Amino acid sequence: MAGGANGAGNHWASAPGFCPPQYVTVIEGESAPTYLCAYDGAVSVQIDGQLWARTWWSLRGGTVTEFTAAAKATLGSWDTRFDDDYAAWLAAQPPAPPPPPDDCQGCGA
């Protein structure tokens, strides 16, 4: 990882802004929701100045790694748990509501 455009750094997780959506828990409160992240922080790795991978870690010892498209293309194979968790979360989301009806019948005709 030598080179000026390569590096790594740790950041504390902060849900919902800096936590993958599949790992965010929302607790509805009386005045506002509380957001929790299943992970405590993430180590981000940059190669040639671009994000390469981010390993989310927990003080309890759990980890999961998010690989970028560039990393996946280079590696050829990787631990897909992050992607699998995201796909399962996405499939569990309620469908988007339909768009409102077009009240402008014949407008512009």
KOLBABA-407892 format. One record per residue: residue in one letter; x, y, z of N, C-alpha, C, CB in turn; residue number from 1. Coordinates in nm, 2 decimals, decimal comma, always signed. Atoms other than C-alpha are relative to their C-alpha. Glycine has a CB too. Layout:
N
resn;n.u;n.v;n.w;ca.u;ca.v;ca.w;c.u;c.v;c.w;cb.u;cb.v;cb.w;resi
A;X;Y;Z;X;Y;Z;X;Y;Z;X;Y;Z;NUM
...
END
This chain:
109
resn;n.u;n.v;n.w;ca.u;ca.v;ca.w;c.u;c.v;c.w;cb.u;cb.v;cb.w;resi
M;+0,08;-0,12;+0,00;+0,00;+0,00;+0,00;+0,09;+0,12;+0,00;-0,09;+0,00;+0,12;1
A;-0,09;-0,12;+0,00;+0,30;+0,23;-0,05;-0,05;+0,10;-0,11;+0,14;-0,05;-0,03;2
G;+0,03;-0,11;+0,09;+0,25;+0,56;-0,23;-0,09;+0,10;+0,06;-0,08;-0,06;-0,12;3
G;+0,07;-0,12;-0,06;+0,11;+0,90;-0,16;-0,15;+0,00;-0,01;+0,05;+0,12;-0,06;4
A;+0,15;+0,01;+0,02;-0,24;+0,82;-0,29;-0,06;-0,12;+0,06;-0,03;+0,01;-0,15;5
N;+0,06;+0,12;-0,07;-0,28;+0,51;-0,08;+0,00;+0,02;+0,15;+0,09;-0,13;-0,03;6
G;+0,00;-0,02;-0,14;-0,38;+0,50;+0,28;-0,13;-0,07;+0,06;+0,00;+0,15;+0,03;7
A;+0,11;+0,05;-0,07;-0,63;+0,39;+0,54;-0,03;+0,08;+0,12;+0,03;-0,15;+0,04;8
G;+0,04;-0,08;-0,11;-0,82;+0,55;+0,82;-0,13;-0,06;+0,07;-0,02;+0,15;-0,03;9
N;+0,11;+0,05;-0,07;-1,07;+0,46;+1,09;-0,09;+0,12;+0,03;+0,04;-0,06;+0,13;10
H;+0,10;-0,10;-0,04;-1,40;+0,65;+1,15;-0,10;-0,07;+0,08;-0,06;+0,07;-0,13;11
W;+0,11;+0,06;-0,08;-1,66;+0,59;+1,41;-0,13;+0,00;-0,08;-0,02;+0,08;+0,13;12
A;+0,13;+0,01;+0,07;-2,00;+0,48;+1,28;-0,10;+0,10;+0,06;-0,06;-0,15;+0,00;13
S;+0,10;-0,10;-0,04;-2,29;+0,72;+1,30;-0,12;-0,03;-0,08;+0,05;+0,15;+0,00;14
A;+0,12;+0,03;+0,08;-2,63;+0,60;+1,20;-0,10;+0,12;+0,00;-0,08;-0,13;+0,06;15
P;+0,00;+0,08;+0,12;-2,80;+0,67;+0,97;+0,11;+0,05;-0,10;-0,13;+0,00;-0,06;16
G;-0,09;-0,06;+0,10;-2,54;+0,89;+0,80;+0,13;-0,08;-0,04;+0,05;+0,13;+0,05;17
F;-0,12;+0,08;+0,03;-2,23;+0,67;+0,82;-0,01;-0,14;+0,06;+0,13;+0,07;+0,06;18
C;+0,02;+0,14;-0,03;-2,36;+0,32;+0,85;-0,08;-0,06;-0,11;-0,08;-0,01;+0,14;19
P;+0,08;+0,06;+0,11;-2,48;+0,09;+0,57;-0,15;-0,02;+0,04;+0,06;-0,13;-0,05;20
P;+0,14;+0,01;-0,03;-2,86;+0,08;+0,56;-0,04;-0,13;+0,05;-0,09;+0,04;-0,11;21
Q;+0,03;+0,13;-0,04;-2,87;-0,29;+0,61;+0,04;-0,03;+0,15;+0,06;-0,11;-0,09;22
Y;-0,04;+0,02;-0,14;-2,71;-0,25;+0,95;-0,05;+0,11;+0,10;+0,15;+0,00;+0,01;23
V;+0,06;-0,10;-0,08;-2,92;+0,04;+1,08;-0,13;-0,05;+0,06;-0,03;+0,13;-0,09;24
T;+0,13;+0,03;-0,07;-3,19;-0,02;+1,34;-0,06;+0,14;+0,04;+0,03;-0,09;+0,13;25
V;+0,07;-0,12;-0,04;-3,45;+0,25;+1,40;-0,10;-0,03;+0,11;-0,08;+0,06;-0,12;26
I;+0,09;+0,02;-0,11;-3,62;+0,28;+1,73;-0,09;+0,13;+0,01;+0,08;-0,02;+0,14;27
E;+0,09;-0,11;+0,00;-3,93;+0,50;+1,72;-0,01;+0,05;+0,14;-0,13;-0,04;-0,06;28
G;+0,01;-0,06;-0,13;-3,93;+0,75;+2,01;-0,12;+0,09;+0,00;+0,12;+0,08;+0,04;29
E;+0,12;-0,09;-0,01;-4,20;+0,99;+2,14;+0,02;+0,12;-0,09;-0,02;+0,04;+0,14;30
S;-0,02;-0,12;+0,08;-4,04;+1,29;+1,97;+0,08;-0,02;-0,12;+0,07;+0,10;+0,09;31
A;-0,08;+0,02;+0,12;-3,80;+1,15;+1,72;+0,06;-0,14;+0,00;+0,12;+0,10;-0,01;32
P;-0,06;+0,13;+0,00;-3,65;+0,82;+1,61;+0,14;+0,00;+0,04;-0,01;-0,06;-0,14;33
T;-0,14;+0,02;-0,03;-3,32;+0,69;+1,74;+0,05;-0,10;-0,10;+0,01;-0,05;+0,15;34
Y;-0,07;+0,09;+0,10;-3,08;+0,53;+1,49;+0,12;-0,07;+0,06;+0,04;+0,08;-0,13;35
L;-0,11;+0,07;-0,05;-2,84;+0,26;+1,59;+0,07;-0,07;-0,12;-0,04;-0,10;+0,11;36
C;-0,08;+0,07;+0,10;-2,56;+0,10;+1,38;+0,05;-0,13;+0,07;+0,11;+0,08;-0,05;37
A;-0,05;+0,13;-0,06;-2,47;-0,27;+1,43;+0,15;+0,00;+0,01;-0,05;-0,11;-0,10;38
Y;-0,14;-0,01;-0,01;-2,11;-0,17;+1,39;+0,04;+0,13;+0,06;+0,07;-0,01;-0,14;39
D;-0,05;-0,12;-0,07;-1,90;+0,08;+1,59;+0,09;+0,09;-0,08;+0,08;-0,05;+0,12;40
G;-0,09;-0,08;+0,08;-1,67;+0,20;+1,32;+0,04;-0,07;-0,13;+0,12;+0,04;+0,07;41
A;-0,04;+0,06;+0,13;-1,51;+0,14;+0,98;+0,14;+0,05;-0,03;-0,10;+0,04;-0,11;42
V;-0,13;-0,04;+0,05;-1,16;+0,13;+0,85;-0,01;+0,00;-0,16;+0,11;-0,11;+0,04;43
S;+0,01;-0,02;+0,15;-1,16;+0,27;+0,49;+0,14;+0,00;-0,06;-0,07;+0,14;-0,03;44
V;-0,13;+0,02;+0,07;-0,88;+0,18;+0,25;-0,01;+0,07;-0,13;+0,04;-0,15;-0,01;45
Q;+0,00;-0,07;+0,13;-0,79;+0,41;-0,04;+0,12;-0,05;-0,08;+0,01;+0,15;+0,02;46
I;-0,11;+0,04;+0,09;-0,58;+0,29;-0,34;+0,00;+0,10;-0,11;-0,02;-0,15;-0,05;47
D;-0,01;-0,10;+0,10;-0,46;+0,55;-0,59;-0,11;+0,11;+0,02;-0,03;-0,06;-0,14;48
G;+0,08;-0,11;-0,03;-0,67;+0,81;-0,41;-0,15;-0,03;+0,00;+0,02;+0,11;-0,09;49
Q;+0,14;+0,04;+0,01;-1,00;+0,61;-0,45;-0,03;-0,10;+0,11;-0,03;-0,05;-0,14;50
L;+0,04;+0,11;-0,10;-1,20;+0,41;-0,19;+0,01;-0,13;-0,06;-0,14;+0,03;+0,05;51
W;-0,02;+0,13;+0,05;-1,11;+0,05;-0,23;-0,09;-0,10;+0,07;+0,15;-0,05;+0,01;52
A;+0,08;+0,09;-0,08;-1,27;-0,13;+0,06;-0,02;+0,07;+0,14;+0,07;-0,14;+0,02;53
R;+0,03;-0,05;-0,14;-1,43;-0,05;+0,40;-0,04;-0,11;+0,08;-0,11;+0,12;-0,01;54
T;+0,04;+0,10;-0,09;-1,43;-0,29;+0,68;-0,07;+0,06;+0,12;+0,13;-0,08;+0,05;55
W;+0,08;-0,04;-0,12;-1,70;-0,23;+0,94;+0,03;-0,09;+0,11;-0,16;+0,00;-0,04;56
W;-0,04;+0,08;-0,11;-1,60;-0,35;+1,28;-0,09;+0,04;+0,12;+0,15;+0,03;+0,03;57
S;+0,07;-0,02;-0,13;-1,77;-0,39;+1,62;+0,09;-0,03;+0,12;-0,12;-0,10;+0,00;58
L;-0,07;+0,02;-0,13;-1,63;-0,37;+1,97;-0,02;-0,15;+0,05;-0,04;+0,10;+0,10;59
R;+0,03;+0,14;-0,04;-1,78;-0,72;+2,02;+0,08;-0,10;-0,09;-0,15;-0,03;-0,01;60
G;-0,08;+0,08;+0,08;-1,55;-0,85;+1,75;-0,05;-0,04;-0,14;+0,02;-0,13;+0,07;61
G;+0,05;+0,03;+0,13;-1,77;-0,87;+1,44;+0,06;+0,09;-0,11;-0,15;+0,00;+0,00;62
T;-0,04;-0,09;+0,11;-1,66;-0,74;+1,10;-0,07;-0,05;-0,13;+0,16;-0,01;-0,02;63
V;+0,05;+0,03;+0,13;-1,79;-0,72;+0,75;+0,07;+0,10;-0,09;-0,16;+0,01;-0,01;64
T;-0,07;-0,09;+0,10;-1,61;-0,58;+0,44;-0,08;+0,03;-0,12;+0,13;-0,06;-0,04;65
E;+0,07;-0,06;+0,11;-1,77;-0,36;+0,18;+0,11;+0,03;-0,11;-0,08;+0,13;+0,03;66
F;-0,10;-0,02;+0,11;-1,57;-0,38;-0,15;-0,06;+0,08;-0,11;+0,05;-0,14;-0,06;67
T;+0,05;-0,09;+0,11;-1,60;-0,12;-0,42;+0,00;-0,08;-0,13;+0,09;+0,13;-0,02;68
A;+0,00;+0,06;+0,14;-1,66;-0,21;-0,79;+0,14;-0,02;-0,05;-0,09;+0,08;-0,10;69
A;-0,14;+0,02;+0,04;-1,29;-0,15;-0,86;+0,07;-0,11;+0,07;+0,07;+0,14;+0,02;70
A;-0,06;+0,11;-0,07;-1,18;-0,38;-0,59;-0,05;-0,14;-0,05;-0,03;+0,01;+0,16;71
K;+0,06;+0,12;+0,04;-1,42;-0,65;-0,70;+0,05;-0,04;-0,14;-0,16;+0,01;-0,01;72
A;-0,05;+0,03;+0,13;-1,30;-0,62;-1,06;+0,14;-0,05;+0,00;-0,01;+0,12;-0,09;73
T;-0,14;+0,04;-0,02;-0,94;-0,66;-0,95;+0,01;-0,13;+0,07;+0,08;+0,11;+0,07;74
L;-0,01;+0,12;-0,08;-0,99;-0,93;-0,70;-0,05;-0,12;-0,07;-0,07;+0,02;+0,14;75
G;+0,06;+0,11;+0,07;-1,22;-1,15;-0,90;-0,09;-0,08;+0,09;+0,11;-0,09;-0,06;76
S;+0,09;+0,07;-0,10;-1,36;-1,32;-0,58;+0,03;+0,07;+0,13;+0,03;-0,15;+0,01;77
W;+0,00;-0,07;-0,12;-1,43;-1,17;-0,24;-0,11;-0,06;+0,09;-0,01;+0,15;-0,01;78
D;+0,11;+0,03;-0,09;-1,64;-1,23;+0,07;-0,12;+0,08;-0,03;+0,05;+0,02;+0,15;79
T;+0,12;-0,07;+0,04;-1,99;-1,14;-0,04;-0,10;+0,03;+0,11;-0,07;-0,08;-0,11;80
R;+0,10;-0,02;-0,11;-2,15;-1,11;+0,30;-0,06;+0,14;+0,00;+0,07;-0,03;+0,14;81
F;+0,05;-0,14;+0,00;-2,18;-0,73;+0,28;-0,11;+0,01;-0,11;+0,11;+0,10;-0,02;82
D;+0,09;-0,01;+0,11;-2,35;-0,76;-0,06;-0,13;-0,09;+0,02;+0,07;-0,05;-0,13;83
D;+0,11;+0,09;-0,03;-2,57;-1,05;+0,05;-0,09;+0,06;+0,11;+0,05;-0,14;+0,05;84
D;+0,08;-0,07;-0,10;-2,68;-0,86;+0,36;-0,08;+0,12;-0,06;+0,09;+0,05;+0,12;85
Y;+0,07;-0,11;+0,06;-2,77;-0,56;+0,15;-0,11;-0,05;-0,09;+0,10;+0,08;-0,09;86
A;+0,10;+0,06;+0,08;-2,96;-0,77;-0,10;-0,12;-0,05;+0,08;+0,05;-0,11;-0,09;87
A;+0,10;+0,05;-0,09;-3,16;-0,93;+0,18;-0,08;+0,12;+0,06;+0,05;-0,09;+0,12;88
W;+0,06;-0,12;-0,06;-3,23;-0,59;+0,34;-0,09;+0,07;-0,11;+0,10;+0,10;+0,05;89
L;+0,07;-0,07;+0,11;-3,34;-0,44;+0,00;-0,13;-0,08;-0,03;+0,09;+0,01;-0,12;90
A;+0,11;+0,08;+0,03;-3,57;-0,73;-0,07;-0,11;+0,01;+0,11;+0,04;-0,15;-0,01;91
A;+0,10;-0,01;-0,11;-3,74;-0,68;+0,27;-0,07;+0,14;+0,01;+0,07;-0,03;+0,13;92
Q;+0,06;-0,14;-0,01;-3,82;-0,31;+0,21;-0,14;+0,00;-0,07;+0,09;+0,10;-0,07;93
P;+0,13;-0,01;+0,06;-4,18;-0,22;+0,14;+0,00;+0,06;-0,14;-0,10;+0,08;+0,09;94
P;-0,01;-0,06;+0,13;-4,26;-0,13;-0,22;-0,03;+0,15;+0,01;-0,11;-0,07;-0,09;95
A;+0,02;-0,15;+0,00;-4,26;+0,24;-0,31;-0,14;+0,02;-0,03;+0,10;+0,06;-0,11;96
P;+0,14;-0,03;+0,03;-4,60;+0,40;-0,31;-0,01;+0,04;-0,15;-0,05;+0,11;+0,09;97
P;+0,02;-0,03;+0,14;-4,75;+0,45;-0,66;+0,00;+0,16;-0,01;-0,13;-0,05;-0,05;98
P;+0,00;-0,14;+0,02;-4,71;+0,80;-0,81;-0,15;+0,06;+0,01;+0,06;+0,04;-0,14;99
P;+0,14;-0,06;+0,00;-5,01;+1,04;-0,76;-0,06;+0,00;-0,13;+0,01;+0,15;+0,06;100
P;+0,07;+0,00;+0,13;-5,27;+1,04;-1,03;+0,02;+0,13;-0,07;-0,15;-0,03;+0,02;101
D;-0,02;-0,12;+0,08;-5,23;+1,28;-1,31;-0,14;+0,07;-0,01;+0,05;-0,03;-0,15;102
D;+0,13;-0,08;-0,01;-5,51;+1,54;-1,24;-0,01;+0,09;-0,12;+0,00;+0,08;+0,13;103
C;+0,01;-0,10;+0,11;-5,43;+1,73;-1,56;-0,03;-0,08;-0,13;+0,14;+0,07;-0,02;104
Q;+0,04;+0,07;+0,11;-5,63;+1,54;-1,81;-0,02;+0,09;-0,12;-0,14;-0,08;+0,02;105
G;+0,01;-0,08;+0,12;-5,58;+1,68;-2,15;+0,08;+0,13;+0,00;-0,14;+0,04;-0,03;106
C;-0,08;-0,12;-0,01;-5,34;+1,95;-2,04;+0,10;+0,00;-0,11;+0,08;+0,00;+0,14;107
G;-0,10;-0,02;+0,11;-5,12;+2,08;-2,32;-0,04;-0,06;-0,13;+0,13;-0,06;+0,05;108
A;+0,04;+0,06;+0,13;-5,32;+1,90;-2,58;-0,07;+0,10;-0,09;-0,10;-0,12;+0,03;109
END
